[in-house]
Amino acid sequence: MPIQYKKNLAVFNGIVSVEEAEELLQWRQKNPKGKADFAGCTHLHAADLQVLMATRMAVAAWPQDDNLKTWLTSALAH
């Protein structure tokens, strides 16, 4: 499962594809104070990034991969 949803945390694991974008948006709408945990994420599809940017989702943990971390921090800087 690429994204595990907890009460106030979406945990991203491995490769997160375009198929997760709609469910991510729905979860985010129901959990406006929810945060993202990218510690286990290795790839994030641009559609998922668009959801994160549009909903201004806060980040609890950044990915370990430096390239992905750089890409996400620049896109999600509030």
N, CA, C and O atoms as CSV, one atom per row, in Angstrom:
chain,resi,resn,atom,element,x,y,z
A,1,MET,N,N,0.841,-1.168,0.000
A,1,MET,CA,C,0.000,0.000,0.000
A,1,MET,C,C,0.895,1.243,0.000
A,1,MET,O,O,1.627,1.470,0.963
A,2,PRO,N,N,0.848,2.048,-1.062
A,2,PRO,CA,C,1.741,3.198,-1.186
A,2,PRO,C,C,1.504,4.304,-0.153
A,2,PRO,O,O,2.446,4.989,0.246
A,3,ILE,N,N,0.249,4.481,0.283
A,3,ILE,CA,C,-0.038,5.479,1.314
A,3,ILE,C,C,-0.885,4.821,2.391
A,3,ILE,O,O,-1.943,4.258,2.110
A,4,GLN,N,N,-0.411,4.897,3.615
A,4,GLN,CA,C,-1.181,4.417,4.765
A,4,GLN,C,C,-1.763,5.638,5.442
A,4,GLN,O,O,-1.052,6.587,5.772
A,5,TYR,N,N,-3.068,5.598,5.642
A,5,TYR,CA,C,-3.744,6.728,6.267
A,5,TYR,C,C,-4.008,6.440,7.729
A,5,TYR,O,O,-4.651,5.451,8.081
A,6,LYS,N,N,-3.502,7.319,8.570
A,6,LYS,CA,C,-3.749,7.245,9.998
A,6,LYS,C,C,-4.616,8.449,10.355
A,6,LYS,O,O,-5.006,9.211,9.471
A,7,LYS,N,N,-4.916,8.624,11.615
A,7,LYS,CA,C,-5.825,9.693,12.015
A,7,LYS,C,C,-5.405,11.059,11.441
A,7,LYS,O,O,-6.201,11.718,10.772
A,8,ASN,N,N,-4.200,11.468,11.692
A,8,ASN,CA,C,-3.720,12.776,11.221
A,8,ASN,C,C,-2.396,12.687,10.487
A,8,ASN,O,O,-1.624,13.645,10.460
A,9,LEU,N,N,-2.136,11.522,9.886
A,9,LEU,CA,C,-0.869,11.326,9.198
A,9,LEU,C,C,-1.060,10.430,7.984
A,9,LEU,O,O,-1.661,9.360,8.077
A,10,ALA,N,N,-0.548,10.874,6.851
A,10,ALA,CA,C,-0.512,10.063,5.640
A,10,ALA,C,C,0.935,9.615,5.465
A,10,ALA,O,O,1.825,10.442,5.267
A,11,VAL,N,N,1.169,8.312,5.537
A,11,VAL,CA,C,2.517,7.764,5.459
A,11,VAL,C,C,2.756,7.239,4.046
A,11,VAL,O,O,2.109,6.285,3.611
A,12,PHE,N,N,3.683,7.864,3.338
A,12,PHE,CA,C,3.999,7.522,1.955
A,12,PHE,C,C,5.117,6.493,1.940
A,12,PHE,O,O,6.150,6.687,2.579
A,13,ASN,N,N,4.915,5.390,1.209
A,13,ASN,CA,C,5.896,4.300,1.164
A,13,ASN,C,C,6.213,3.919,-0.272
A,13,ASN,O,O,5.308,3.762,-1.092
A,14,GLY,N,N,7.489,3.770,-0.577
A,14,GLY,CA,C,7.911,3.311,-1.893
A,14,GLY,C,C,7.470,4.237,-3.008
A,14,GLY,O,O,7.604,5.457,-2.916
A,15,ILE,N,N,6.941,3.634,-4.065
A,15,ILE,CA,C,6.508,4.376,-5.245
A,15,ILE,C,C,5.035,4.729,-5.102
A,15,ILE,O,O,4.182,3.846,-5.002
A,16,VAL,N,N,4.742,6.026,-5.094
A,16,VAL,CA,C,3.368,6.514,-4.979
A,16,VAL,C,C,2.959,6.990,-6.375
A,16,VAL,O,O,3.498,7.968,-6.893
A,17,SER,N,N,1.993,6.278,-6.974
A,17,SER,CA,C,1.625,6.528,-8.368
A,17,SER,C,C,0.408,7.442,-8.484
A,17,SER,O,O,-0.171,7.883,-7.491
A,18,VAL,N,N,0.050,7.704,-9.723
A,18,VAL,CA,C,-1.081,8.577,-10.027
A,18,VAL,C,C,-2.388,8.040,-9.448
A,18,VAL,O,O,-3.289,8.818,-9.133
A,19,GLU,N,N,-2.498,6.746,-9.307
A,19,GLU,CA,C,-3.728,6.134,-8.813
A,19,GLU,C,C,-4.068,6.564,-7.377
A,19,GLU,O,O,-5.223,6.461,-6.963
A,20,GLU,N,N,-3.093,7.035,-6.628
A,20,GLU,CA,C,-3.324,7.436,-5.243
A,20,GLU,C,C,-3.830,8.866,-5.095
A,20,GLU,O,O,-4.279,9.242,-4.012
A,21,ALA,N,N,-3.770,9.663,-6.139
A,21,ALA,CA,C,-4.082,11.092,-6.035
A,21,ALA,C,C,-5.510,11.379,-5.566
A,21,ALA,O,O,-5.711,12.235,-4.705
A,22,GLU,N,N,-6.483,10.692,-6.107
A,22,GLU,CA,C,-7.873,10.968,-5.738
A,22,GLU,C,C,-8.145,10.618,-4.273
A,22,GLU,O,O,-8.781,11.388,-3.555
A,23,GLU,N,N,-7.663,9.460,-3.836
A,23,GLU,CA,C,-7.863,9.058,-2.442
A,23,GLU,C,C,-7.121,10.006,-1.495
A,23,GLU,O,O,-7.620,10.317,-0.414
A,24,LEU,N,N,-5.939,10.461,-1.895
A,24,LEU,CA,C,-5.179,11.417,-1.101
A,24,LEU,C,C,-5.971,12.712,-0.943
A,24,LEU,O,O,-6.048,13.262,0.156
A,25,LEU,N,N,-6.548,13.190,-2.012
A,25,LEU,CA,C,-7.347,14.412,-1.951
A,25,LEU,C,C,-8.550,14.228,-1.023
A,25,LEU,O,O,-8.851,15.108,-0.217
A,26,GLN,N,N,-9.224,13.109,-1.131
A,26,GLN,CA,C,-10.380,12.848,-0.266
A,26,GLN,C,C,-9.967,12.801,1.199
A,26,GLN,O,O,-10.641,13.381,2.050
A,27,TRP,N,N,-8.867,12.119,1.502
A,27,TRP,CA,C,-8.383,12.051,2.882
A,27,TRP,C,C,-8.030,13.442,3.391
A,27,TRP,O,O,-8.357,13.811,4.519
A,28,ARG,N,N,-7.359,14.199,2.539
A,28,ARG,CA,C,-6.933,15.549,2.928
A,28,ARG,C,C,-8.125,16.447,3.224
A,28,ARG,O,O,-8.078,17.245,4.161
A,29,GLN,N,N,-9.183,16.332,2.447
A,29,GLN,CA,C,-10.378,17.136,2.672
A,29,GLN,C,C,-11.043,16.773,4.004
A,29,GLN,O,O,-11.623,17.634,4.665
A,30,LYS,N,N,-10.958,15.513,4.389
A,30,LYS,CA,C,-11.543,15.060,5.655
A,30,LYS,C,C,-10.611,15.327,6.842
A,30,LYS,O,O,-11.050,15.347,7.992
A,31,ASN,N,N,-9.335,15.530,6.555
A,31,ASN,CA,C,-8.316,15.732,7.594
A,31,ASN,C,C,-7.487,16.980,7.286
A,31,ASN,O,O,-6.318,16.868,6.919
A,32,PRO,N,N,-8.075,18.158,7.430
A,32,PRO,CA,C,-7.364,19.386,7.037
A,32,PRO,C,C,-6.095,19.667,7.839
A,32,PRO,O,O,-5.238,20.428,7.391
A,33,LYS,N,N,-5.969,19.066,9.010
A,33,LYS,CA,C,-4.755,19.263,9.813
A,33,LYS,C,C,-3.775,18.106,9.652
A,33,LYS,O,O,-2.755,18.049,10.339
A,34,GLY,N,N,-4.089,17.186,8.743
A,34,GLY,CA,C,-3.232,16.031,8.515
A,34,GLY,C,C,-1.871,16.427,7.962
A,34,GLY,O,O,-1.723,17.461,7.309
A,35,LYS,N,N,-0.883,15.587,8.235
A,35,LYS,CA,C,0.489,15.826,7.776
A,35,LYS,C,C,0.964,14.651,6.936
A,35,LYS,O,O,0.393,13.561,6.983
A,36,ALA,N,N,2.010,14.892,6.174
A,36,ALA,CA,C,2.601,13.869,5.315
A,36,ALA,C,C,3.917,13.383,5.902
A,36,ALA,O,O,4.734,14.170,6.379
A,37,ASP,N,N,4.104,12.069,5.856
A,37,ASP,CA,C,5.358,11.443,6.280
A,37,ASP,C,C,5.964,10.778,5.051
A,37,ASP,O,O,5.478,9.744,4.593
A,38,PHE,N,N,7.025,11.373,4.521
A,38,PHE,CA,C,7.673,10.872,3.305
A,38,PHE,C,C,8.907,10.018,3.593
A,38,PHE,O,O,9.632,9.671,2.660
A,39,ALA,N,N,9.164,9.675,4.834
A,39,ALA,CA,C,10.399,8.977,5.205
A,39,ALA,C,C,10.633,7.718,4.375
A,39,ALA,O,O,11.778,7.415,4.039
A,40,GLY,N,N,9.585,6.980,4.039
A,40,GLY,CA,C,9.734,5.751,3.274
A,40,GLY,C,C,9.419,5.893,1.794
A,40,GLY,O,O,9.360,4.896,1.074
A,41,CYS,N,N,9.218,7.112,1.338
A,41,CYS,CA,C,8.845,7.356,-0.062
A,41,CYS,C,C,10.091,7.392,-0.951
A,41,CYS,O,O,11.094,8.016,-0.605
A,42,THR,N,N,10.013,6.712,-2.104
A,42,THR,CA,C,11.124,6.724,-3.059
A,42,THR,C,C,10.765,7.419,-4.366
A,42,THR,O,O,11.649,7.823,-5.121
A,43,HIS,N,N,9.460,7.560,-4.637
A,43,HIS,CA,C,8.993,8.240,-5.849
A,43,HIS,C,C,7.580,8.749,-5.607
A,43,HIS,O,O,6.753,8.045,-5.028
A,44,LEU,N,N,7.303,9.971,-6.049
A,44,LEU,CA,C,5.981,10.560,-5.908
A,44,LEU,C,C,5.536,11.091,-7.259
A,44,LEU,O,O,6.222,11.923,-7.855
A,45,HIS,N,N,4.404,10.624,-7.746
A,45,HIS,CA,C,3.880,11.078,-9.029
A,45,HIS,C,C,3.479,12.552,-8.926
A,45,HIS,O,O,3.065,13.011,-7.862
A,46,ALA,N,N,3.600,13.281,-10.015
A,46,ALA,CA,C,3.284,14.712,-10.034
A,46,ALA,C,C,1.832,14.995,-9.654
A,46,ALA,O,O,1.551,16.047,-9.080
A,47,ALA,N,N,0.907,14.093,-9.956
A,47,ALA,CA,C,-0.502,14.300,-9.583
A,47,ALA,C,C,-0.654,14.334,-8.069
A,47,ALA,O,O,-1.435,15.126,-7.542
A,48,ASP,N,N,0.081,13.490,-7.371
A,48,ASP,CA,C,0.044,13.493,-5.914
A,48,ASP,C,C,0.668,14.778,-5.368
A,48,ASP,O,O,0.178,15.353,-4.396
A,49,LEU,N,N,1.741,15.214,-5.995
A,49,LEU,CA,C,2.374,16.468,-5.592
A,49,LEU,C,C,1.411,17.635,-5.770
A,49,LEU,O,O,1.374,18.540,-4.937
A,50,GLN,N,N,0.639,17.622,-6.841
A,50,GLN,CA,C,-0.334,18.692,-7.073
A,50,GLN,C,C,-1.377,18.733,-5.962
A,50,GLN,O,O,-1.774,19.812,-5.522
A,51,VAL,N,N,-1.817,17.577,-5.513
A,51,VAL,CA,C,-2.765,17.518,-4.391
A,51,VAL,C,C,-2.123,18.127,-3.146
A,51,VAL,O,O,-2.750,18.925,-2.450
A,52,LEU,N,N,-0.899,17.758,-2.872
A,52,LEU,CA,C,-0.194,18.270,-1.693
A,52,LEU,C,C,-0.011,19.783,-1.776
A,52,LEU,O,O,-0.176,20.488,-0.781
A,53,MET,N,N,0.324,20.271,-2.947
A,53,MET,CA,C,0.520,21.709,-3.126
A,53,MET,C,C,-0.807,22.462,-3.007
A,53,MET,O,O,-0.873,23.502,-2.351
A,54,ALA,N,N,-1.847,21.949,-3.628
A,54,ALA,CA,C,-3.140,22.625,-3.617
A,54,ALA,C,C,-3.748,22.684,-2.220
A,54,ALA,O,O,-4.425,23.650,-1.869
A,55,THR,N,N,-3.502,21.646,-1.430
A,55,THR,CA,C,-4.087,21.594,-0.086
A,55,THR,C,C,-3.126,22.103,0.983
A,55,THR,O,O,-3.464,22.130,2.166
A,56,ARG,N,N,-1.926,22.508,0.562
A,56,ARG,CA,C,-0.910,23.054,1.460
A,56,ARG,C,C,-0.660,22.144,2.661
A,56,ARG,O,O,-0.649,22.584,3.811
A,57,MET,N,N,-0.463,20.883,2.361
A,57,MET,CA,C,-0.270,19.873,3.398
A,57,MET,C,C,1.086,20.044,4.086
A,57,MET,O,O,2.115,20.199,3.430
A,58,ALA,N,N,1.066,20.013,5.406
A,58,ALA,CA,C,2.297,20.099,6.193
A,58,ALA,C,C,3.046,18.772,6.137
A,58,ALA,O,O,2.450,17.724,5.889
A,59,VAL,N,N,4.348,18.823,6.367
A,59,VAL,CA,C,5.198,17.638,6.288
A,59,VAL,C,C,5.750,17.298,7.672
A,59,VAL,O,O,6.326,18.144,8.357
A,60,ALA,N,N,5.558,16.040,8.061
A,60,ALA,CA,C,6.073,15.554,9.347
A,60,ALA,C,C,7.478,14.978,9.189
A,60,ALA,O,O,8.297,15.085,10.102
A,61,ALA,N,N,7.765,14.364,8.032
A,61,ALA,CA,C,9.085,13.766,7.780
A,61,ALA,C,C,9.374,13.804,6.283
A,61,ALA,O,O,8.507,13.500,5.463
A,62,TRP,N,N,10.592,14.178,5.941
A,62,TRP,CA,C,11.015,14.260,4.540
A,62,TRP,C,C,11.609,12.931,4.096
A,62,TRP,O,O,12.007,12.123,4.935
A,63,PRO,N,N,11.675,12.691,2.770
A,63,PRO,CA,C,12.254,11.431,2.275
A,63,PRO,C,C,13.755,11.361,2.530
A,63,PRO,O,O,14.428,12.378,2.698
A,64,GLN,N,N,14.250,10.140,2.554
A,64,GLN,CA,C,15.688,9.930,2.755
A,64,GLN,C,C,16.478,10.220,1.484
A,64,GLN,O,O,17.637,10.630,1.553
A,65,ASP,N,N,15.861,10.013,0.332
A,65,ASP,CA,C,16.511,10.270,-0.954
A,65,ASP,C,C,16.698,11.778,-1.126
A,65,ASP,O,O,15.725,12.532,-1.088
A,66,ASP,N,N,17.944,12.221,-1.316
A,66,ASP,CA,C,18.244,13.652,-1.408
A,66,ASP,C,C,17.570,14.337,-2.590
A,66,ASP,O,O,17.089,15.462,-2.458
A,67,ASN,N,N,17.529,13.674,-3.746
A,67,ASN,CA,C,16.904,14.281,-4.917
A,67,ASN,C,C,15.409,14.488,-4.702
A,67,ASN,O,O,14.878,15.555,-5.011
A,68,LEU,N,N,14.738,13.486,-4.181
A,68,LEU,CA,C,13.304,13.593,-3.915
A,68,LEU,C,C,13.051,14.638,-2.826
A,68,LEU,O,O,12.097,15.410,-2.911
A,69,LYS,N,N,13.896,14.658,-1.819
A,69,LYS,CA,C,13.747,15.641,-0.741
A,69,LYS,C,C,13.878,17.063,-1.284
A,69,LYS,O,O,13.086,17.936,-0.929
A,70,THR,N,N,14.858,17.297,-2.130
A,70,THR,CA,C,15.064,18.616,-2.720
A,70,THR,C,C,13.855,19.034,-3.540
A,70,THR,O,O,13.394,20.171,-3.442
A,71,TRP,N,N,13.340,18.108,-4.351
A,71,TRP,CA,C,12.192,18.373,-5.209
A,71,TRP,C,C,10.968,18.727,-4.349
A,71,TRP,O,O,10.258,19.693,-4.629
A,72,LEU,N,N,10.738,17.936,-3.308
A,72,LEU,CA,C,9.564,18.161,-2.459
A,72,LEU,C,C,9.691,19.425,-1.609
A,72,LEU,O,O,8.724,20.174,-1.475
A,73,THR,N,N,10.852,19.668,-1.042
A,73,THR,CA,C,10.990,20.850,-0.191
A,73,THR,C,C,10.807,22.130,-1.009
A,73,THR,O,O,10.221,23.094,-0.517
A,74,SER,N,N,11.294,22.151,-2.233
A,74,SER,CA,C,11.118,23.349,-3.047
A,74,SER,C,C,9.656,23.524,-3.475
A,74,SER,O,O,9.172,24.651,-3.572
A,75,ALA,N,N,8.962,22.429,-3.727
A,75,ALA,CA,C,7.561,22.504,-4.161
A,75,ALA,C,C,6.607,22.779,-3.013
A,75,ALA,O,O,5.581,23.435,-3.196
A,76,LEU,N,N,6.943,22.279,-1.828
A,76,LEU,CA,C,6.009,22.375,-0.695
A,76,LEU,C,C,6.388,23.450,0.322
A,76,LEU,O,O,5.785,23.531,1.391
A,77,ALA,N,N,7.371,24.266,0.000
A,77,ALA,CA,C,7.752,25.338,0.920
A,77,ALA,C,C,6.583,26.315,1.051
A,77,ALA,O,O,6.080,26.833,0.055
A,78,HIS,N,N,6.165,26.554,2.275
A,78,HIS,CA,C,4.997,27.416,2.537
A,78,HIS,C,C,5.465,28.796,2.894
A,78,HIS,O,O,4.646,29.678,3.152
